[in-house]
């Protein structure tokens, strides 16, 4: 099994493996730490970790602004048929506020530096970036560890420990490669950044009735730490 071989290799190099599964079998049997979660509540555990990372400010803001749609403006006009969708320009590209000019610009525009926090006031309506809506949703106390512990079967203390481990590894043990590269906007960077946190999910998540949303939550967690 190539995955088990890979796990053996990374553990030999000092990596820590955390398993999340209702039963401790398979990969979880060789995990350094195991979270015996209540079946079907993986997404709730993940969003509680997302909540803690937002609360602690442990987010890769540069990555989110440049390489995700977190900086894209959302149509918040209650009278619009496209309310809740991304605002787009005449070229069909999502719109961001360019940090250099303070004005709207296409998300993929050459040299554009998307502003993660800027809003657009138009015809009496304020259009906010995706990131604002994410913060508004995930900072809600419904995702606090104390409020999900009973349903997930994982104590609030252990949820906080896992979130702290992810944050510490991603940001305090970040890997910098002195390798020049040019992104899709034509901007040249002198270094590449790596976050040494990875996630692997298998059929146990996707087979559940809420599996699609659970996978989306997991990818959201990966994205906000730039992993």
C-alpha positions as CSV (number, residue, x, y, z in Angstrom):
1,X,0.0,0.0,0.0
2,X,1.8,3.2,-1.2
3,X,0.0,5.4,1.3
4,X,1.1,3.3,4.3
5,X,4.6,3.3,2.9
6,X,4.5,7.0,2.6
7,X,3.2,7.4,6.2
8,X,6.1,5.2,7.3
9,X,8.6,7.5,5.5
10,X,7.2,10.8,6.9
11,X,7.0,9.4,10.4
12,X,10.7,8.3,10.1
13,X,11.5,12.0,9.3
14,X,9.7,13.2,12.4
15,X,6.3,14.0,11.0
16,X,3.3,13.7,13.3
17,X,0.2,11.9,12.0
18,X,-3.3,12.6,13.4
19,X,-6.2,10.2,12.6
20,X,-9.9,11.2,12.7
21,X,-12.1,8.2,12.5
22,X,-14.9,6.6,14.6
23,X,-12.7,3.4,15.0
24,X,-9.0,3.1,15.4
25,X,-8.2,0.8,12.5
26,X,-6.2,1.1,9.2
27,X,-4.2,4.3,9.0
28,X,-5.5,5.3,12.4
29,X,-3.8,2.4,14.0
30,X,-0.4,3.9,13.2
31,X,-1.4,7.5,14.0
32,X,0.4,9.4,16.7
33,X,-2.9,10.8,17.9
34,X,-6.4,9.6,17.3
35,X,-9.8,11.4,17.4
36,X,-12.6,8.9,17.8
37,X,-15.2,11.1,16.2
38,X,-19.0,10.6,16.1
39,X,-19.9,9.3,12.6
40,X,-21.0,12.0,10.2
41,X,-19.7,15.0,12.2
42,X,-16.3,15.4,10.6
43,X,-17.5,18.7,8.9
44,X,-18.5,20.2,12.2
45,X,-15.1,19.4,13.7
46,X,-13.4,20.9,10.7
47,X,-15.4,24.1,10.9
48,X,-14.7,24.4,14.6
49,X,-11.0,24.4,13.7
50,X,-11.7,27.0,11.0
51,X,-13.5,29.1,13.7
52,X,-10.5,28.9,16.0
53,X,-8.0,29.8,13.2
54,X,-10.1,32.8,12.2
55,X,-10.4,33.9,15.8
56,X,-6.6,33.6,16.4
57,X,-5.8,35.3,13.1
58,X,-3.9,32.2,11.9
59,X,-4.7,32.7,8.2
60,X,-2.4,33.0,5.2
61,X,-3.9,36.4,4.1
62,X,-1.4,36.9,1.2
63,X,-2.3,33.5,-0.2
64,X,-6.0,34.1,0.2
65,X,-5.8,37.5,-1.5
66,X,-3.7,36.5,-4.4
67,X,-4.6,33.0,-5.3
68,X,-8.2,32.3,-4.1
69,X,-11.5,34.0,-4.7
70,X,-11.6,35.3,-1.1
71,X,-10.8,38.8,-2.4
72,X,-13.6,38.7,-5.0
73,X,-16.6,41.0,-4.5
74,X,-20.0,39.4,-3.9
75,X,-23.2,40.9,-5.3
76,X,-25.2,42.0,-2.2
77,X,-27.9,43.9,-3.9
78,X,-31.2,42.5,-2.5
79,X,-33.0,43.4,-5.7
80,X,-30.6,41.7,-8.0
81,X,-31.2,38.2,-9.5
82,X,-27.5,37.6,-9.0
83,X,-27.5,38.4,-5.3
84,X,-24.9,36.1,-3.6
85,X,-23.0,35.5,-6.7
86,X,-19.6,37.0,-7.6
87,X,-19.7,40.4,-9.2
88,X,-18.2,40.2,-12.7
89,X,-17.0,42.7,-15.2
90,X,-17.8,43.0,-18.9
91,X,-15.0,40.5,-19.6
92,X,-16.7,37.9,-17.4
93,X,-14.0,38.0,-14.8
94,X,-14.7,38.4,-11.1
95,X,-14.1,41.8,-9.7
96,X,-11.7,42.8,-6.9
97,X,-10.5,46.0,-5.5
98,X,-6.9,46.7,-6.6
99,X,-4.8,47.6,-3.6
100,X,-2.6,49.8,-5.7
101,X,-5.4,52.0,-7.0
102,X,-8.3,51.4,-4.6
103,X,-10.5,50.8,-7.7
104,X,-12.3,47.8,-9.1
105,X,-10.2,45.5,-11.3
106,X,-10.5,42.1,-12.9
107,X,-9.3,39.3,-10.5
108,X,-6.8,37.9,-13.0
109,X,-5.6,41.3,-14.3
110,X,-1.9,41.7,-15.0
111,X,-0.1,43.0,-11.9
112,X,-3.4,43.4,-9.9
113,X,-3.0,43.2,-6.1
114,X,-6.3,42.1,-4.7
115,X,-7.4,43.8,-1.5
116,X,-8.9,41.2,0.9
117,X,-10.7,43.8,3.0
118,X,-11.9,46.5,0.5
119,X,-15.6,46.9,-0.3
120,X,-17.4,48.6,-3.2
121,X,-20.2,51.0,-2.7
122,X,-22.5,51.2,-5.8
123,X,-26.0,52.7,-6.1
124,X,-26.5,52.6,-2.4
125,X,-25.4,49.0,-2.0
126,X,-22.1,47.8,-0.4
127,X,-20.6,44.8,-2.1
128,X,-18.2,42.9,0.2
129,X,-15.4,40.4,-0.6
130,X,-15.9,36.7,0.0
131,X,-13.5,36.9,2.9
132,X,-15.8,39.2,4.8
133,X,-18.7,36.7,4.4
134,X,-16.4,33.9,5.5
135,X,-15.3,35.7,8.7
136,X,-19.0,36.6,9.4
137,X,-20.0,33.0,9.1
138,X,-17.1,31.1,10.7
139,X,-16.6,33.4,13.7
140,X,-20.1,32.6,14.8
141,X,-20.1,31.0,18.2
142,X,-22.1,28.0,17.0
143,X,-18.7,26.7,15.7
144,X,-16.9,27.2,19.1
145,X,-15.4,24.0,20.4
146,X,-17.6,24.1,23.5
147,X,-20.7,24.2,21.2
148,X,-19.7,21.2,19.0
149,X,-18.0,19.0,21.5
150,X,-21.1,17.0,22.5
151,X,-22.1,16.3,18.9
152,X,-18.7,15.4,17.6
153,X,-17.7,13.4,20.7
154,X,-14.4,15.3,20.8
155,X,-13.8,17.5,23.9
156,X,-13.3,21.2,23.4
157,X,-9.8,21.0,24.8
158,X,-8.7,18.4,22.2
159,X,-10.3,20.5,19.4
160,X,-8.3,23.5,20.6
161,X,-5.1,21.4,20.8
162,X,-5.6,20.2,17.2
163,X,-6.2,23.7,15.9
164,X,-3.1,25.0,17.7
165,X,-1.0,22.2,16.3
166,X,-2.1,22.9,12.7
167,X,-1.5,26.7,13.2
168,X,1.9,26.2,14.8
169,X,3.1,23.8,12.1
170,X,1.8,25.8,9.2
171,X,3.1,29.2,10.3
172,X,6.0,28.6,12.7
173,X,7.5,25.8,10.7
174,X,6.9,27.2,7.2
175,X,9.3,26.2,4.5
176,X,10.9,28.8,2.3
177,X,12.5,27.9,-1.0
178,X,14.8,30.4,-2.6
179,X,13.3,29.7,-6.0
180,X,12.1,32.5,-8.3
181,X,8.7,32.0,-10.0
182,X,6.2,34.0,-11.9
183,X,2.5,33.8,-11.1
184,X,-0.5,34.0,-13.6
185,X,-0.7,37.8,-13.2
186,X,2.9,38.2,-14.4
187,X,4.2,39.0,-10.9
188,X,7.7,37.5,-10.2
189,X,8.3,36.2,-6.7
190,X,11.8,35.5,-5.3
191,X,10.7,32.7,-2.9
192,X,8.2,29.9,-2.7
193,X,6.4,29.3,0.6
194,X,5.4,25.8,1.8
195,X,3.1,25.0,4.7
196,X,4.1,21.5,6.0
197,X,0.5,20.5,6.9
198,X,-1.3,18.0,4.6
199,X,-4.7,16.4,4.7
200,X,-5.9,13.1,3.3
201,X,-9.5,11.9,3.2
202,X,-10.9,8.7,1.9
203,X,-14.4,7.2,1.3
204,X,-15.5,7.4,4.9
205,X,-16.1,11.1,4.4
206,X,-17.5,11.1,0.9
207,X,-19.8,8.1,1.5
208,X,-21.9,10.0,4.1
209,X,-25.0,12.0,3.1
210,X,-23.2,15.2,4.0
211,X,-20.0,14.1,2.4
212,X,-19.8,16.8,-0.3
213,X,-20.1,19.6,2.3
214,X,-17.6,17.8,4.6
215,X,-15.0,17.7,1.7
216,X,-15.6,21.3,1.0
217,X,-15.0,22.2,4.6
218,X,-11.8,20.2,4.6
219,X,-10.6,22.1,1.5
220,X,-11.6,25.4,3.0
221,X,-9.3,24.5,6.0
222,X,-6.5,23.7,3.6
223,X,-6.9,27.0,1.7
224,X,-7.1,29.4,4.7
225,X,-3.7,28.3,5.9
226,X,-2.2,28.4,2.4
227,X,-1.7,24.6,2.4
